[in-house]
Amino acid sequence: MKLILAIVQDQDAPKLIDRLMKSNYGVTKLASTGGFLRSGNTTLMIGVEKDNTEDVIDIIKSVCRSRKEMVTPLPMGGPGDSYVGYPVEVTVGGATVFVLNVERFEKV
């Protein structure tokens, strides 16, 4: 068994969760926040059998595509931090995916 942790942008999460559930994959949703842009992220935990790992990753790839956006970064708040006060083009979206081995799984 594998545990897939997928960190996706909030705007991609509803469509991804819908696609995963329609494909009969259980999903647990956790709210999270990104660092540089302080934008809303969603972390999804998906438990799958080893043979289904690539199928889930393919679904994530099909929904969570990278795109360019103009954003104004927020100051990080620490002493000596530099702050860019004007919009910059950044790549957003996509997904960060971790695949972990699961030694034991129980549903109680």
C-alpha positions in Angstrom: 0.0 0.0 0.0 1.1 3.6 -0.7 0.2 7.0 0.7 0.2 9.8 -1.8 0.5 13.3 -0.5 -0.4 15.8 -3.1 -0.1 19.6 -2.5 -2.2 21.5 -5.0 -3.5 25.0 -5.4 -6.9 25.7 -3.8 -8.5 26.4 -7.2 -7.5 23.0 -8.5 -8.5 21.0 -5.5 -12.3 20.7 -6.0 -11.9 19.3 -9.6 -9.1 17.0 -8.5 -11.1 15.6 -5.5 -14.1 15.1 -7.8 -12.1 13.2 -10.4 -10.4 11.0 -7.7 -13.7 10.1 -6.1 -15.3 9.3 -9.4 -12.4 6.9 -10.0 -13.2 5.3 -6.6 -10.1 6.7 -4.7 -10.7 7.9 -1.1 -9.3 11.3 -0.4 -8.6 13.2 2.8 -8.4 17.0 2.4 -6.2 19.2 4.6 -5.9 23.0 4.3 -2.4 24.4 4.0 -0.6 27.6 3.0 2.3 28.2 0.6 5.4 30.1 1.6 6.5 32.6 -1.0 3.1 33.7 -2.3 1.2 32.8 0.9 -1.5 31.5 -1.3 -4.0 28.9 -0.3 -3.0 25.3 -0.9 -4.8 22.0 -0.3 -2.9 18.9 0.8 -4.6 15.7 -0.2 -3.9 12.3 1.4 -4.7 9.4 -0.9 -4.2 5.8 0.2 -3.9 3.4 -2.7 -2.7 -0.1 -3.5 0.7 -0.1 -5.1 -0.7 -1.0 -8.5 -2.9 2.1 -8.6 -0.2 4.6 -7.8 0.5 5.7 -11.4 -3.2 6.0 -12.2 -3.6 8.5 -9.3 -0.6 10.4 -10.4 -1.9 10.6 -13.9 -5.2 12.0 -12.6 -3.3 14.6 -10.6 -1.2 15.5 -13.7 -4.3 15.9 -15.9 -6.1 18.3 -13.4 -3.3 20.3 -11.9 -1.5 22.1 -14.7 1.0 24.9 -14.2 0.0 28.4 -15.4 1.5 31.9 -15.3 -0.1 34.6 -13.2 0.8 38.1 -12.2 1.0 38.4 -8.4 2.2 40.8 -5.8 4.2 38.9 -3.2 3.6 39.6 0.5 6.4 40.6 2.8 7.7 37.6 4.8 7.9 39.7 8.0 11.4 38.9 9.2 14.1 41.5 9.8 16.2 42.0 6.7 13.7 40.4 4.4 13.6 41.9 1.0 10.2 42.9 -0.3 9.2 43.3 -4.0 6.2 45.7 -3.9 5.2 45.3 -7.6 3.5 42.5 -9.5 5.8 39.7 -10.8 5.0 36.9 -13.2 5.2 33.5 -11.5 4.3 29.9 -12.4 1.5 28.6 -10.2 -0.5 25.5 -10.1 0.8 22.0 -10.8 1.3 19.7 -7.9 3.9 18.6 -5.5 3.5 14.8 -5.0 5.1 12.5 -2.4 4.6 8.8 -2.5 5.2 7.0 0.8 5.3 3.3 1.7 2.6 2.3 4.2 3.7 -0.4 6.6 0.3 -0.9 8.1 -3.3 0.3 7.3 -6.4 -0.1 9.4 -9.8 1.4 9.0 -11.6 1.5 12.4 
